[in-house]
Amino acid sequence: MPIRALVADDHELFRSGLKQLLMDSLDAEVVREAETLDQAIELLTNEGAGDLILVDLRMPGMSGAEALAALRDGFPDAKIAVVSAWEERAEILAALSAGVNGYIPKSLPAAEIADAIKQIMDGKIFVPPAIGKREPGAPVSAAPMAHGESKLTLRQREVLSELLKGQASKEIARTLDIAEGTVKIHLAAIYRALGVRTRAEAIAKLKSN
């Protein structure tokens, strides 16, 4: 089945190369590109998550494992993997513990990157050879939402609560002690769950219930 993917990386040359690799080696049908977290969120929100999300930990807006966990919660049906030049053991394990499907070092040859992505699409967890096999922690499970049938995680409901107080993204980030980029990921998931596209629509819909 053709793959629909998103490649989010602020290095244009690597992003283009990874896109070509997906099309040549995995017969990807659609490969969207983003160079910032904000661009990635916009594409994921407006066009859907697709089958595969590949992200760089150091692109603008990203906040490491915290943002990865938010992506995992927000887009549970997609395979999510980090493709990064950073290969520190602690960072890799933190990313895997956030619930991603793999951590692929950019230093790997193209053929090995393609094989890693194939393993991920087959339902396996890809761990860099230097780390060895280690089962990552499970992502946070969704909890029922108080407003309607949709389900949100505990953190998403915390963000929603602050949203209903009229807090801006920066204020929500300060209140919950998380990065603003992470708040934006949670908001995207909340809007999708509610079937709305903007903050104003979300507040109006919730307050009308």
URMO-V884433 format. One record per run of one state. SS is the DSSP state (@ for helix, = for strand, . for the rest). FROM is the first residue (numbers start at 1). TO is the last residue. If there is no record, write none. Layout:
SS:FROM:TO
SS:FROM:TO
//
This chain:
.:1:2
=:3:8
.:9:11
@:12:25
.:26:27
=:28:34
.:35:35
=:36:36
@:37:47
.:48:51
=:52:55
.:56:59
=:60:60
.:61:64
@:65:74
.:75:78
=:79:84
.:85:88
@:89:97
.:98:101
=:102:105
.:106:109
@:110:121
.:122:125
=:126:126
.:127:142
=:143:144
.:145:150
=:151:152
.:153:153
@:154:164
.:165:168
@:169:176
.:177:179
@:180:194
.:195:198
@:199:208
.:209:209
//
